[in-house]
């Protein structure tokens, strides 16, 4: 994502057959891009240390020629199952009979460049019994097949086919016996297969199968850098692998533990090789993720991976004091740095604390400056578990934000700010340190946000005192992520940032909105608990541009946010600008949702009724929050934003979303009787200002939908015309009565009170 992420990218070995006609099979593995620690990487084919130069796994074997008659038979079978359409049962029978003919010849067929494709198709189409029979027949030779260029595809196809039957509880013992025979063959010499380009990928698939997670899923084999980064920075709900048990099928936990333990026991003497080998690192990362949450096993496995002696492990310690310097050196190796990130991710708190105090202490800044080590530091910070952890990290990095920016380590700064926000620790210090890092002495706060949006452009500028907004530059990805985190803090900590973003010129706001990262920053500001007046100050700058913004790929979201924080008169301006582009908007991805949410068609046909509905909904929100929302402190600013502030700091966006949905549904029920009669009679819209209550009630009954409005507007907006106030009185009384009678669910009350 950010500049420093590309510094670890290396050209790697290709894992594929490069065949043009490979319609079946495991696909063309053109490169090793799987990085379980958090970055999409291709690894350098050369060995990264002298340990790897001393160890070269022996994977070659004498390849036997396939019997010509057998080769002819399988070629004919290939034509039958691929060239014609046959039903499932007939196909299964043909595949099963063909696999019977392959008995005793599994290795020759699986490692043949051409026939291996046919064998893959047979394994994918046969019954479970024939599949298990095939795997049992070649279980002793499974490591040899897995380490072959063609055979690895066959092995993975077989494991994927086996995974498809995990839901079949009647045959689960048959599957378990098959996996057991494969694992027993692998643990006889696991180091070779772990360090092999092809074998490591098969072994990771086997680990996933034992766990019961999808073999092809990103959760199993690793995540893209953008996904991991979003989770670490609290911008996306974490799908931590220790919780993957809620999603996976029935697995074999005992077999998973057996396989991992035996691999490490057999590879203990080669641990220095496994630590720095690019392929074994991937296997070990997957093993750790599959065991995430199992503290008992992790307490046994992690010390082995860190190279601790048996005496240290038996004493219940994680790391020897003398080994700390060695580990710090290893963290500057690409493969081990990836592995260390995952260790920190899954480590129990006791292990994490010991690593922080014995290994990282007094070395965090030095490691942060290294092109590989800084990712380990990011993982260390992101998985801090207490205020004490944050105290130690802040002591070494809290005054180094500017230095980190200057050497291109903005990801480390982002991790500190995100962890401070997550733990609600050092919040004021984080915001102040960030602002100080991008500000000159005695300078106005207005420059803070622009300089963070263009981090590299600013810090690489020679004359920083004369730096101006670069109209032709792309916004810094990590800078935009940092600002998204900042606007999740309570407003009392980020007043300088609010002042800066609301001081942006109209052209600069438009520039930001047409950049995906910049648009996210403005959305984060609109979702923050800044006051409605501050938000509307920025919305006004966009008057006359909502039409073009709504048609921009990232602009539709922003227009919706602007609508939710605006008062009634500004909402009219926004909707009126969208009337002329209804047709174009309906053809875009987000356009239909935007048109429906803002009820653009309703405004175009009956603007007075549209305004009345907006006022009624606003009144309903106020009544709801007044009845069920938390009690606000006796300060004006806190009173306006009490609900938002509480919801924001609770870090429970799903609960907030549920409450908002229930509010909208409840408001919709108020108009339900009216919806049934809508469309039967449509009187002419009287544009005269004088309206009595009955007439306005009749007009409110003509609508068929109720739109969502933002919390800020529901709580803080005061711009309601006199007629709208009158029209909402009856709705207010009805809502209040239903509240007293208990029409709101008990669960909803608990959510609101919490």
N, C-alpha and C positions, 0 to 999 in steps of 0.2 A: 504494500500500500504506500508507505512513505519511502523517502529516499534510502533510508538505511536498510530497508528490507531487501533491496536488490543487491546489497553488498555481499550477501552470502550466496548468491546464485552462482552455480558452477555448471559447466557443461558436463553431462553425465553419459554413462553407457546407455545404449539403446537396448530395450528389451522388446524385441518383436521379430516377426518373420519377414516383414516387408513384402508380403505376398499381396498381389493386387486382387486376387479373387477370393480372399478369405471371408466368406459370408458367414460361416459358422465359427465356433471356437471362441477362445477367450479374448479375441480382439487383438489389435496391434498395440503392444505396449511400447510406444515410441520413445518414452523416456521415463525415468524414475522421478516423478514429481510429488511423491507422497511424503509429506513431512508432518508427522503426528504432533510435533511440538507447537506448530502454529504458523509455519511459513511454507508457501508452495516453492519447493526447491528441486533443483536437479543437481546431483552430486558429482564431484570430480572423480573421474575414473582412476586417477592415480591414487595410491595409498597416502594417507595423511600423516603417517609417522613411521619411524623405524620399526615399530612393533608390527605393523602391517607388512613391511618389507620382509620381515623374518618369517611371517606366517602366510603361506599361500595354500588355500584349501585345494585338495585333490578331488576334482569332480569328473575327470575324464575316465572313460571306460571303453572297452572294445565293443563297438556297435555291430550287432549281428544283422545279417541280411535277411529280410523278410522272404519267406518261401514264395516263389513266383505264383504257385497255385492259390495260396492264401491271399496274396496281393491282388490277383485277378478277382477272387471272390469278394473281397472288400470293395473293390472298385465297382463291381456290379451292384452290391448292396447300396453303395453311395448313390448310384443312379436311380435306384428304386425309391429310396426314402426322400431324396431331394428333387427328383424330376417329376413325380406324380403326387396327386393329392390322395391321401389314404386316411381312414378314420383312426382315432386314437388307439383303439384296442388292436387293430391290425398292425399299426406302426409299432406299438409296444411289443407285440409278438415277434415281428421281424428283427427289431433291435435286440431282444433277448436271445433269439436263436443265433444271431451274429456274434454276440458276446460269448456264447457258449463255444463257438468256433475259435475265439481268441484266447481260450484258456491255455495257459502255459506259454503264450506268445505275447503277453501284455507289454513287456518292456520293448520288444522289437517294434510292435505296432505304434506304441505311444511316442517313441522317439523317431519314427519315420516322418519326414517332412510332409509328405502327401497324405499318407494313411492316417496320420494323427487327427486330421480334420474329420475324417469319417468316424474315427473312434469317439471324438467329442460329440458328434451328432447322435451316435448310438447311446452314449451315456446319458444324454439329455432326454432321450425318448423312451428308454427302457423302464421296466417296473423297478420298484425298490429292491425286490429280491435279487434280480439280476445285477443291479447296481452294486449292492453289498457283496454279492458273490465275486464280481470283478475286482473290487477293492481288497477283499480278503485274499484273492488269488495273487495279487501283486503287492501285498502289504510289505513284505520283506524288501521288495525292490522300490518301494514308494519314494525313498530319498533319492534314488538314482533317477527316477522319472521326473521328480520335482526339480532337479538341478539341470535338466536338459532343456535346451531352447524350445523344442517342440513339445516335449513331455510335460513341461510346466503348465502349458495351456490345457492339456488333458487332465492333469491333476486338479487344476482349479475348476474345470467343468464338472468333474466328478464331485468335488466338495460342494459346489453350488447346487448340483442336482440333489445331493444328500440333504442340504439345508432346506430344500423345498418340501421335504417330508417330515420336518420337525413337529408339525402340528398333528401328525398321525400318531396319537398316543398308543395305539395298539401295537405298533411296530417299533416303539422307542428303544426297546432292549436290543433289537437287531441293529439299529443305528449305532447304539452305544458300543456294542461289541465290535463293530466295524471301525469306529473311531479309535477304540482302545488298541486294536491291532496296528493301526497306522502310527499312533503315538509311541507304542512300544518299539517300533522300528526306528523312529526318528531319534529317540533319546539315546540310542546306542552310540551315535556320533553326531550330536546336534550342531557342533561348531561349524562343520563343513557346510551344512545347509543354511545356517544362520548367516554366514558370510558370503553366500553365493547370490549372484544377481537375480537369478530366477527362483532359486529355492527359498530365499527370504520372503518373497511375495507369496508363495504357496503356504509357507509356515504362518504368515500373518492371517491368511484366510482360514487356516485350521484353528487358530486361536479364536477367531471370531465365531467359527462354527461351534466350538466348545462353549463359548459364552452364550450363544443363541442370538447374536445380533446379525443383521444383514451383512453378508460378505462384501457387497458392492457399496455399502453406505459410507458416507464421509465420516460418520461417527466411529466406524470401525477402523478405517485405514488412515484417518487423519483429516484435518480440516484445512480449508483454504485460509490463507493469511488474513483475508478480510473478515472472515467469520470469527476466527480466534481473537482478532484485534477488537472487534465489536463487543465480544463477550468480556474481554479483559477490561474494557473501558466503560462497562455498564451501559452500553448503547443497545445491547440486545440481550434478551433473557438467555442465561447460560444453559447449554445442553451438556452439562458436565457428564462425562462418561460413567461416573460412579452411579448416576441416576438412570443409566440407560436400561437398567433392569425393568423399568416400567414399560419399556417399549419392545423388548426383545421376546423371541419365542422361547420355548422350553430349551434349555441348554444343559450342559453337563459340567457343573461347577467343580466337582471333584476331579474330573478329568483335566479341566483347565489348570487347577492347582498342581496336579501331578505333572503335567507337561512342562509347566514353567519351572517348577522346582527341579525336576530332573535335568532340564536343559542347563540351568544355572549350576547345578552340582557337577555335571559333566564338564561344563565350561569354566569352572572356577580357576583352573590352572592357566587358562587362556583369557582371563578377564581383562588384562591390559589390551589384548587385541579386540575383544568384543566392545570395549569402551569407545574405541576410536574408529572402528570399521563402519563404513557408511551403511551397509546393509544390515548388519547385526543390530545397529542402533535403531533402525526402524522396527525390527522384530521386538526388541526390548521395550520400545515405546508402546507398541501395541499391547504387549503383555501387561505393562503397568496400567494402561487404560482399562483393559478388561478386568483387572483386579481392583480397580478404583473403588474405595469404600470398604474393602476387606482389610482392616487395619492389622489384623493378626498376621496375614501373609505379607503385607507390605513391610511390616517391621522386620521380617526375616529376609525379604528380597532386596530392599533398598541398600542395606549395608553391604551386601555382596556386590551390587552394581557399583558402589562407591569404592570398592577395593579393600574393604576392611578385613582384618584377619579374623580367624575363627575365635581367638581369645577375646577380641573386642566384642564380637557378636554375642558370645556366651555371657559376657559381663553385662549385657543389656545396653551397650552403648552403640551409637550410630557411626561415629567417626572418631578416629584417633587424632590427637593433636598434631602429630608429625605428618599426617597425611593431608592437612589443610592446604599447604602450599602446593602440593601435587595436584589437588583437585582444582585449585584456582588456575593452574597452568592448563589443565585438561579442558577447562571451560572456554578456553580460547581456540580449541579445536572444533571444527564445524560439527562433526558427528556427535561428540560428547556434549556439546552445548545444547543440541536438540534434545538429547536424552535427559540432560539435567533440567531442562524446562519442564518436562513431563514429571520428573521426580518431584519437583517443587509443587506441581499441580496436584498430585495425588497424595503427597506425604501427609501422614497424620500430624497433628499439631506438635507433638513432642519431637518428632523428627525434624519438622520445619524449624522449630525453635533452636534445636541443637546445631543445625546447619547454619542458621543465621548468626548465632553467637560464636561458633567455633571456626567457621569457614569464611563467611562473608564479612564479618565485622572488621572495620578499618580498611576494607578493600573494595567497597561497593563503588565508589567513584572511579577508581582505577579500572575496574571491570566494565563500568558503564561507558567508558571511552573506547573500548575495543569493539571492532566490527562484528565479532561473534558474541563476545561476553555480554554486550549490552542487552541482548535478547534474554539471556539468563537473568539479568537484573530485572528486566521487565516482568518476567514470570515470578521472580522473588517478590517484587512489590505487589503485583496483582493478586497474589495468593496469601498476603499477610492476613493473619487471623485475629489480631487483637491490637489494642491501642499501644501495648508495649512494643510490638513488632514495628508499628508505625513510628514510634518514638525513636527507635534505633536507626531506622531508615532515614527519617527526617534529619537526624543529627548529622548524617554524612552527606545528604543530598539537598537539604532544604535551602542552602545558600548557594547552590551550584546551578540554578536554572539557566542563567545566562551563559555559563560555560558549556553546558550541555547543548544548548541551542547552537552555539558557535561551532561545535564539532559535529553537528548534525544528528544529535541523539534526542530528538524531540519526543520519541516514543517513550523514553524513560520519564520525561517530565509528565507526559500524558498519563502514564501509569500511576505516578505519585498523586496527581490530582484526582484521578478516578478512585483510587483506594481511599484517599481522604474523604471523598464524597460518600463512598460505600460504608466506611466505618464511622462516619461523622466525627473524624479526628483531624485536627490541624486544619480545619476548614478556612478560618480567617487567614492563617499563615500561607496556605496554598494560594489563595486568591491574591494576597498581597505580593508574594514572591513572584508569581507569574506576571503581574502588572509591572513590577519593578524590573523584571528581566527585559521587557520590551519598551521601557520608557527611559528617556534621558532625564537628567536632573532638572527639577522645577518645571516639569512639562505638563501640559494639559492632559487630562484623561482621555480626550477624544481620539487619540492616536492608538490606543491599546488594541481595539478590535481590528482595525485595518492591518496593523503590523503582525498580528497573530494569523490573520487570514493569508498573508503573504510572508510567512516566516523566513524561508530561504532568501527571497528577494530582498527582504529588509536586512538580514544579518550578513548577506554577501555584498551589501551596498557599502562603498567606501565612506561616503559622506552621509551618515545616518541622520544628521540634523536637518538635511534638506531632502529627505526621502519623501516621496509622494505616492499616492495610489497609482499602481501601474495598470493602465487600462488594457494592455495587451497580454498580461501575464495570467497564467492559470493559478487558481488558489491552491495553497499548500494543503494536501490531504490531511496530514496530521494536525496542522493548525486548525482546520475546520472541526476535526474531531475534538480537539481540546476545548474549543468554544462551546461545542454541544454539551460537554461535561460541565463546564463552568455554569451554564444556564440551568443546571439541575440543582445548584446550590440555592439555599434560601436567599431571598432578595437583599437582606441586610448585609450579606457578605459580598455582594457583587454590584453594588451601586456604581462603581467606577465603570464596569463593563456595560451596565444598562445605559449610563450617560454616554458612553462612547458609541454604542450601536444606534442610539436614538439621535446621535449627531451626524450620522452619515448623510451625505448629500443624495438627492434623488437618483442621480446617474449611478452612484456607487451602489445604492440599494438594488437597482435594476441589474447591474453587473453581477452582484452577488447572487441574485435570484436565478440567473441564467447559468450559474455554475452549480453542479449537483451538490458539492460540499457546502457552498455558500448558502444555497436554499435550505439545507438542513440546519444550518446555524440560525437562520431567521425563524424557521419553524420552532427550533428549540427555545428561542427567545419568546415567541408567542405562547409557548406551552409553559413557560416559567411562571413563577408567582410574583413577577413584577406587576405593578399596578396597571389597571386598565387604561388609565390616562397615558402612561408611558408607552404602552403598546400601540394605542391609537395614534400617538405622535408619529410613529413609524408608518402606520397604515396610510395616513393622510398623504405621505410622500408618493404613494403609488397611484393616487387619483389620476385617471386617464390612461393607466397602463394595465388595468385588470384584464381587459380583453386580450391583449397580446400574451400576458402571463398565463392565462388559462389554457392557451393553445401550446405553451411550451411544455416539454416532457416533465420537467420538475416543478413547473409553475402552478399546476392545478392544485397540488397539495397546499401550497402557500396561500393561494386565493381562498381556499376553504378555511385556513387558519385565520387569515385576515377577517373573514366574515364572522368567525366565531368570537373574536375579541372586539368587534366594532359595535357602536351604538346603532340605534335604529336608523338614523339618517344616513350614516355611512354604509350601512347594509344596503339601503336603497341605491346608493351610488354604485356599489359593486355589482349588484344584480342588474341594474339598468345597463351597465357596460357589457354584460354578457348576453343580453337579449339578441343582439345582431349576429352573434356567432354560435347560436344554438345548433345549427346544422353542422358546422365544422366540429364543434365540441363533441357532438354525439358520435362522431367517427373516431375520436381519439380513445386511448386506453382508459384514462381517468375522467374523461368528459362526462359520460352518462352519470357517474356517481356525483360529480360536482353539480350538474344540472338538477339532479334529484334532491340533493342535500340543500341547495339554495332555493329550490322551487322556482326556477327562473320562468318556467311556463306559467305558473300561477301568478307571478308578479306581472307578467306581460298581459294577462287576460283581466285580472281583477286586482289591481294594486292596493286598493283600500282594504280588501279582505286579507290580502297578504300581510299588510301592516298589522291588522288586528290579530292575526294568528301569531305573529312574532311577539307582540305585546303579551298575549295570553300565555304563551310558553314561558316568556321571561318571568312573568308573575308567578307561574307555577314553580319554576326553579327556585325563586326567592322563598316561597312558602315552604318548599321541601327542605331547603337548607336551614331555614329558620327553625323548623320543627325537629329535624333529625341530625343536622350538622353539629359539629363540636362547638362548644362555647368559646367565643373569641375573647382575647384579652381586651382590656379597656383602653385600647389605642386605636386611633382611626385607621392607620395603615394596616395594622394586623387584622382589624375587623373586616376590612374589605377582602382580605385574602386568607382568612383563617382556614377555610376548607382546603383551598389550594395548597397552602403551606403545609398543612398536616398531611394531606394526601401525598404531597411531593416528597416529604421527608420519610414517609412510611415505606417508600421503595416498593410499593405494591401496585404497579400499574394495572394489573389484571383486575384487582378489586375495584379500583377507581373506574375502570371501563365497565364493569358489571353494574356499578351504581349508576353510572351515566345512562346505560341502556335501560335500566329499570325506571329511571326518571322519565325518559322519553316514552317508554311504553305506558307509564301511568298517565302522562299528559295526553297520550293518544286516546286512552280510555275515556277521558273527559269529553272528547269530541265524537266518540263512537256512535251515540244516537244520531248525531248530526250527519255522520258519514252515510248512514243508511238511507237518509232522505236526500242526499246530495245528488244533483243531476235531474231530479224530477221537475224542478221549476227553477229557472235561472232568470231572475228579474234584471232589469236594466240597472247598471251601477250608477247610483246617484252620487255625483261628485260634490254635492253641497256639504259644507262643514258640519251643519247641525244634524246630529243623529241622536235618536233616543236609544235606550238600552235594548229594547226589543228588536229594533231593526238591526243593530249590530250583532245580536245573538243569532238572528236569522242568517246573516252574512257569514258568520263563523261556521255555520253548519254546512256550508257548500263545499268545503275542502275534503279531499279524499286522502290526504297524507299529512303527517306532521314531521317537520324537519328537526334535526339535531342542532342544538346551539351550544356554544362553548360555556364552560364553567365561569370564566371571568365575566362574560357578559351577563350570565344569569345572576351573579352575585353583585357586580359592581356597576352595571350600566344604569343610568338614570334618565336617559333621553327617551321619554315616552310622551306622545301627544295626548291632549286631554281626552279625546274620544276613545283612544285605545285604553286609557285608564278605566274609563267607565265600562268598556266592554269586558274588561278582565275581572270586574268585581264579582260577577256571578260565578265565574270559574274559580276565583279565589275561595269563595264561600264553600263551593262544592268540594274543592280539594281539601280544605281545612276539615270539613265534616268527615270526609273519607279517612283522613289521617286519624281523627279521634276515634272513629269506629274500627280502626285497625285494618283498613284495606291494604295498607302497605305491609309486605311480608315481614315476619320477624327476623329472618336472615338479613333483610335489607337494613332493618333498624340496627342490628348488631354491627353490620359493616360500617354504617354511618357513625355509630357511637365510637367504634374502635378507630 
